[in-house]
Amino acid sequence: MRPILMKGHERPLTFLKYNRDGDLLFSCAKDHTPTVWFVDNGERIGTYRGHNGAVWSCDVSRDSMRLITGSADQTVKLWNVQTGAQLCTFNFGSPARSVDFSVGDKLAVIVRYGFILCKTGKLLREADKESGHKKTITSLTKSADCSHFLTGSLDKSAKLWDTKTLTLIKTYVTERPVNAVAMSPLLDHVSKNKYEQHNLYAIPFAPNCIFP
């Protein structure tokens, strides 16, 4: 295996994401500018300019046409991967720490304050706060079929949720804060990396929408 040095970001990296085909790599950093690279040679293809704070997370659609990013500037942005154009901007009252597409790319789960389901920028319903995390959510991952997702938190727990209803299915309690979580695609278990209060947003959106 030959290592490739990719130069482009001016501040520390925060997140990396491969597309489904494995030929593109998306990187997020504290320099406000998500970047896309060719995996084969490390060439920088382009950047996505528009955030005014550190970009904490990103996800790319299954067809590699759309990119979603979450930032410390309290916004989540949807981008055209090929042109770099902004398609949608979702404004929140606190930083968006994690973003993830569902199967079909019509729904995005976003880690922020509280548990709220939004549709095209409008509030649909607020999930049960009593079952939510009590401290910062540090990570989020979804199951292979995207029917469930798992969150880890500094409140020393990981929680398994139903993607469609935001219903809490199970809570895993640990002795230390959870920094990262992972779901096995083969076995019935999860992995936890132990180590302001955040929320989860589920947001369906149209491909050409702008929310000021």
Summary of the structure (lengths in Angstrom):
residues: 212
radius of gyration: 16.6
end to end distance: 45.5
largest distance: 49.3
contacts: 683
relative contact order: 0.14
helix: 1%
strand: 50%
